[in-house]
Structures are given as C-alpha cells and as structure tokens.
Amino acid sequence: MLIRNLGTVLLGLGFVMLAAAALIRDPTALDANIGAGGLTLIGIPVGTLGLALTITHAVYMSVRRRRSAHTSAS
C-alpha cells in the first residue's frame, strides 16, 4: 500500500513539474527557459519512477492474489 501511494505521489509530482515547465517557457526570457529545463530534467525521472512503482505494485498484488487463490484451492 505504501509503495502504491508513493508511486502515485511521485507520478503526480512529475506531472506537475512538467506542466509547470510548459507554462513558464518563454522564448525571450533565458532564465525562465533554464528553470523550465531544470523542471523537465527533474520531472521526467520523478514521474517515471512513480509510474514504475505503481505498475510494480499492481503486478506484485496480482501475483500475490493468484498464488493465494492457488494455495487455498488445493
């Protein structure tokens, strides 16, 4: 449960970082583009890690339920 919640929070943070980077991009302001680049560089790995944790937890729970169904059916 903790891994799923952590994955969901990280996925949300990554999305917010990428959305903020898209909003602050400005062709005439170099400092805004540097900040947007930093948010993008941090947001993509954070979101990817969150997605990986969420998927890993779902696969783990699926396998765990399948194993418990097999052992109780025997």
N, C-alpha and C positions, 0 to 999 in steps of 0.2 A: 504494500500500500504506500509506503514511504517513497519507494522508487518511482511509482506511477505519479505521485503528487509532485515529486521533484522534477520529473521529466516534463510534466505539464507546465510547471512554473518556468522551467528553462526554455521550453518551446515558446511560451508567451513572451518572455523577456527578449528572446531572439527576434520574434516578430515585431515587437515594439521598437527595438533598436533599428531594425531595417526600415520600418515605417518612418521613424524619426529621421533617419539618414536621407530618405527620399524627400521628406518635407523641407530639410534645411539646405539641400543642394541649391547653389546659386552660381550661375556662370560668371558673375562679376566679382564675387567675394571669395578670395582664395582661402581665407581662414574657415569659412563655412564648409568649403569642399574638403578641407583637411579633417575637420570634425566629422563630416559625413563619411569620409573614408575610414576613419577610426571606428565609427559605429558599425560600419559594414564589416570591417575586419573582425570585430568582436561579436557582432550579432549573428553572423553565419555559423561559426563554430558552436556558439551557445545554443542556437536553435537546432542545429544538427545533433548535438549531444542530447538535448531534450527529446527530440524525436526518437533517437536511438534508445534512450532509456524507456520511453513509453512503449515502443514496439517490443523491446526485450522483456518488459514486464508482462505484456499481453501474451507473448509466446510462452513464457515461463508458466503463467497461470493456466494456459490451455493444456500444456503438457502435464502439469500437476493434476488438473482435474481428470484428464484422461487416464493417468496412472491410478488415481484413487478409484475411478469407476471400474477399472480392470481388476483391482485387488478386491473390491467389495463384491464383484460379480462371481468371483471364483469360489 
